[in-house]
Amino acid sequence: MPAEIQRREGRDFSLFRSRHVAENFAEIRRAEDVPELLKIAGERGLGTVFLGGGSNIFFASRRIRQLVMKNALPEVVEHLGGDRFRVSSSVPMLKLLRRMKELGRDCFYCLASAPCQIGGAIAMNAGSGPGEGISVSDYIESVEAANAEGLLTLKKSELGFGYRRSAFLDNPDLFAVGAVFVFPKKKIAGDPIAERMEWAREHQDLRFPNCGSLCSRYDARILRLVRALYRFCPAGLSGKKLNWAQNRSENPAWLASMLRLIEILHALAGRELKFELRIVR
């Protein structure tokens, strides 16, 4: 059955928990839904947004004009033999990590505190900081994808992986259906999932709705100024972690205005700014 497009209102479009209305919303339950929905969007002149767990996206307006396509594929973790596993993009990160830990497999345990789906982690090539140098792409063999033309399988070398980068970010109509990963056997000391969760509680500000680190490139002086200006507002920057936006309002306008101010101040100062957060306007 083709995906149904309908109106959707709620606070579950992003982990910032702001309230939005999408006049065109559909759930992707089959890989074949993607080219069908992209065709409809083209016919109606709509922009498109793929939505996973909402852990790295913010909609700046209450009313969303684009066609929002929510990843609702069946959650599959399939052992293909040897060290190879096929994982659907809808699988929650923590679910995969717990499964690999049970099986005694190496994995990207540094992402245990990331509340994302595997598809989002693939798209932004999530991982640790540059120092530790661990990325999701380290374990990828190939990715099953879909676009307006249909379904395709892409080799790792075709996906332009880099630090927090992949071809999915450059091609907004390319959707990750799933991937084949190589998770070698490994003797796991301690509990890397619990250790990462403890690290997150100590170093991150989890008191209010947030989407993790805000920027990969920024001027700290500008962020400190913005934090002071928004100190008493329902959206702002954390006092515990500077590069960390948080939100306490259903109205997205507070957070949207702060993000716009950050952009303006960096432009006026001639300073480099690169958001890790995907901002949909």
C-alpha positions as CSV (number, residue, x, y, z in Angstrom):
1,M,0.0,0.0,0.0
2,P,1.5,3.4,-0.9
3,A,2.4,5.7,1.9
4,E,-0.5,8.0,3.0
5,I,0.2,11.8,3.2
6,Q,-1.7,13.5,6.0
7,R,-1.7,16.4,8.4
8,R,0.3,16.0,11.6
9,E,0.7,18.2,14.7
10,G,2.8,17.5,17.7
11,R,6.0,18.0,19.7
12,D,7.8,14.9,18.4
13,F,9.4,16.3,15.2
14,S,12.6,17.1,17.1
15,L,14.1,16.3,20.5
16,F,13.9,20.1,21.2
17,R,10.2,19.3,21.8
18,S,8.8,22.4,20.1
19,R,5.3,22.1,18.6
20,H,4.8,22.0,14.9
21,V,2.2,21.4,12.3
22,A,3.1,19.6,9.1
23,E,0.4,19.8,6.4
24,N,2.2,17.0,4.5
25,F,3.4,14.2,6.6
26,A,4.0,10.5,5.7
27,E,5.6,7.5,7.2
28,I,8.2,5.4,5.3
29,R,7.2,1.8,6.0
30,R,8.8,0.3,2.9
31,A,11.9,1.3,1.0
32,E,9.7,1.6,-2.1
33,D,7.8,4.5,-0.4
34,V,10.7,6.8,-0.9
35,P,10.7,7.2,-4.7
36,E,6.9,7.4,-4.6
37,L,6.8,10.2,-2.1
38,L,9.6,12.1,-3.8
39,K,7.6,12.0,-7.0
40,I,4.5,13.3,-5.3
41,A,6.6,16.1,-3.7
42,G,8.0,17.1,-7.1
43,E,4.5,17.2,-8.6
44,R,3.2,19.4,-5.8
45,G,6.3,21.6,-5.7
46,L,7.1,20.7,-2.1
47,G,10.5,20.6,-0.5
48,T,11.3,17.4,1.4
49,V,12.7,16.4,4.8
50,F,13.6,12.9,6.0
51,L,12.9,12.5,9.7
52,G,14.5,9.9,11.9
53,G,14.6,10.1,15.7
54,G,14.7,13.9,15.6
55,S,18.0,14.0,17.5
56,N,19.8,16.4,15.1
57,I,17.1,18.5,13.5
58,F,15.2,21.7,14.3
59,F,12.3,23.2,12.4
60,A,12.5,27.0,12.7
61,S,8.8,27.7,12.0
62,R,5.7,26.3,13.7
63,R,4.2,25.5,10.3
64,I,6.3,23.1,8.3
65,R,6.0,23.7,4.5
66,Q,8.0,20.7,3.3
67,L,6.8,17.1,2.9
68,V,8.1,15.4,6.1
69,M,8.9,11.7,5.6
70,K,9.3,9.8,8.9
71,N,11.4,6.7,9.0
72,A,9.1,3.9,10.2
73,L,10.8,1.0,8.5
74,P,10.8,-2.3,10.4
75,E,13.7,-2.5,12.9
76,V,16.0,-5.3,11.6
77,V,19.4,-6.5,12.8
78,E,20.3,-9.5,10.7
79,H,23.5,-11.6,11.0
80,L,24.7,-12.3,7.5
81,G,27.5,-14.6,8.7
82,G,31.0,-14.0,9.8
83,D,31.4,-10.4,11.0
84,R,28.7,-9.0,8.7
85,F,25.4,-7.6,9.9
86,R,22.6,-5.9,8.0
87,V,21.0,-3.2,10.0
88,S,17.9,-1.2,9.0
89,S,18.2,2.6,9.3
90,S,15.2,2.7,11.8
91,V,17.0,0.7,14.5
92,P,17.7,2.9,17.6
93,M,21.4,3.3,18.3
94,L,21.1,1.9,21.8
95,K,19.3,-1.2,20.6
96,L,22.1,-2.0,18.2
97,L,24.9,-1.4,20.7
98,R,23.2,-3.6,23.3
99,R,22.8,-6.4,20.7
100,M,26.5,-6.2,19.7
101,K,27.6,-6.1,23.3
102,E,25.6,-9.3,24.0
103,L,27.3,-11.0,21.0
104,G,30.8,-9.8,22.0
105,R,31.3,-7.6,19.0
106,D,33.2,-4.4,18.5
107,C,31.0,-1.4,17.7
108,F,30.8,2.3,18.0
109,Y,30.0,2.3,21.8
110,C,31.0,5.9,22.0
111,L,27.6,6.7,20.6
112,A,25.7,5.0,23.4
113,S,24.4,8.4,24.7
114,A,23.3,9.5,21.2
115,P,19.4,9.2,21.0
116,C,19.4,8.7,17.3
117,Q,18.4,6.0,14.7
118,I,21.2,4.3,12.7
119,G,20.1,6.1,9.6
120,G,20.8,9.5,11.1
121,A,24.2,8.2,12.4
122,I,25.1,7.1,8.9
123,A,24.0,10.4,7.3
124,M,26.2,12.6,9.6
125,N,28.9,9.9,10.0
126,A,28.5,10.2,13.8
127,G,31.3,9.3,16.1
128,S,33.7,10.4,18.8
129,G,35.7,13.6,18.7
130,P,38.8,13.9,16.4
131,G,41.1,12.8,19.2
132,E,39.6,9.4,19.6
133,G,38.9,9.1,15.9
134,I,36.0,6.6,15.8
135,S,33.2,7.0,13.2
136,V,30.2,5.0,12.1
137,S,31.8,4.7,8.6
138,D,34.7,2.8,10.1
139,Y,32.4,-0.2,10.3
140,I,30.4,0.2,7.1
141,E,30.8,-2.1,4.1
142,S,27.9,-0.8,2.0
143,V,24.7,1.2,2.3
144,E,21.2,0.4,0.9
145,A,19.7,3.7,-0.2
146,A,16.7,5.1,-2.1
147,N,16.1,8.2,-4.1
148,A,13.7,9.5,-6.8
149,E,15.0,7.0,-9.2
150,G,14.5,3.9,-7.0
151,L,16.6,1.7,-4.8
152,L,20.4,1.3,-5.0
153,T,23.3,-0.1,-3.1
154,L,26.3,2.1,-2.6
155,K,29.8,1.1,-1.6
156,K,31.5,2.8,1.3
157,S,33.9,4.5,-1.1
158,E,31.0,6.1,-3.0
159,L,29.6,7.9,0.0
160,G,32.1,10.6,0.6
161,F,32.6,9.9,4.3
162,G,34.6,12.4,6.4
163,Y,34.5,14.0,9.8
164,R,30.7,14.5,10.4
165,R,30.2,14.3,6.6
166,S,28.7,12.0,4.1
167,A,27.0,12.1,0.7
168,F,23.6,12.0,2.4
169,L,24.2,15.6,3.7
170,D,25.0,16.8,0.2
171,N,22.0,15.0,-1.4
172,P,18.9,15.7,0.7
173,D,16.7,13.4,-1.5
174,L,19.0,10.4,-0.8
175,F,17.6,8.2,2.0
176,A,19.5,5.5,3.9
177,V,17.4,2.4,4.0
178,G,20.0,0.3,5.9
179,A,23.6,-0.8,5.9
180,V,25.9,-3.8,6.0
181,F,28.3,-3.4,8.8
182,V,31.4,-5.4,9.8
183,F,31.5,-5.8,13.6
184,P,34.5,-8.1,14.5
185,K,34.5,-10.2,17.6
186,K,36.1,-8.5,20.5
187,K,36.6,-9.3,24.2
188,I,34.8,-6.4,25.8
189,A,36.1,-5.2,29.2
190,G,33.6,-3.7,31.5
191,D,30.4,-2.1,30.2
192,P,31.2,0.5,27.5
193,I,27.5,1.4,27.2
194,A,27.1,2.2,30.9
195,E,30.5,4.0,30.9
196,R,29.4,6.3,28.1
197,M,26.1,7.0,29.8
198,E,27.9,8.0,32.9
199,W,30.3,10.2,30.9
200,A,27.2,11.9,29.3
201,R,25.7,12.6,32.7
202,E,28.9,14.2,33.8
203,H,29.8,16.2,30.7
204,Q,26.5,17.0,29.0
205,D,23.5,19.1,30.1
206,L,20.5,16.7,30.0
207,R,18.1,18.7,32.1
208,F,16.2,20.2,29.2
209,P,15.2,19.2,25.7
210,N,18.3,19.3,23.4
211,C,19.8,17.9,20.3
212,G,23.4,17.5,21.5
213,S,26.3,19.6,20.2
214,L,25.2,22.6,18.3
215,C,28.2,23.5,16.1
216,S,31.4,21.9,14.8
217,R,33.0,25.3,14.0
218,Y,32.3,28.4,16.0
219,D,33.7,31.4,17.9
220,A,33.4,30.8,21.6
221,R,33.3,34.5,22.4
222,I,30.2,34.9,20.2
223,L,28.5,31.9,21.8
224,R,29.3,33.3,25.3
225,L,27.7,36.6,24.4
226,V,24.6,34.9,23.0
227,R,24.4,32.7,26.1
228,A,24.3,35.9,28.3
229,L,21.7,37.5,26.1
230,Y,19.4,34.5,26.3
231,R,20.1,33.7,29.9
232,F,16.5,34.3,31.1
233,C,14.7,33.1,27.9
234,P,13.0,29.7,27.5
235,A,15.6,28.8,24.9
236,G,19.3,29.3,25.1
237,L,22.8,27.9,25.5
238,S,23.7,25.7,28.5
239,G,25.6,27.1,31.4
240,K,27.4,23.8,31.7
241,K,28.4,23.2,28.1
242,L,28.7,26.3,25.9
243,N,28.2,24.5,22.5
244,W,24.9,23.1,23.6
245,A,21.5,24.5,22.8
246,Q,18.5,23.7,24.9
247,N,14.8,24.5,24.8
248,R,11.9,24.8,27.3
249,S,9.2,26.3,25.1
250,E,6.7,24.8,22.7
251,N,7.1,27.9,20.5
252,P,10.1,27.3,18.1
253,A,10.5,31.1,17.7
254,W,12.7,31.5,20.7
255,L,15.3,29.0,19.6
256,A,15.0,30.1,15.9
257,S,15.8,33.7,16.9
258,M,18.9,32.6,18.9
259,L,20.2,30.5,16.0
260,R,19.7,33.4,13.6
261,L,21.5,35.7,15.9
262,I,24.5,33.3,16.1
263,E,24.6,33.3,12.3
264,I,24.4,37.1,12.1
265,L,27.2,37.7,14.7
266,H,29.5,35.2,13.1
267,A,29.0,36.9,9.7
268,L,29.5,40.4,11.0
269,A,32.7,39.3,12.8
270,G,34.0,37.3,9.8
271,R,34.2,34.2,11.9
272,E,33.6,30.6,10.6
273,L,30.4,28.9,11.7
274,K,29.3,25.4,10.9
275,F,26.2,23.9,12.6
276,E,26.1,20.2,13.3
277,L,22.3,20.7,13.9
278,R,20.2,20.6,10.7
279,I,18.0,23.7,10.6
280,V,14.9,23.5,8.4
281,R,13.5,26.9,7.5
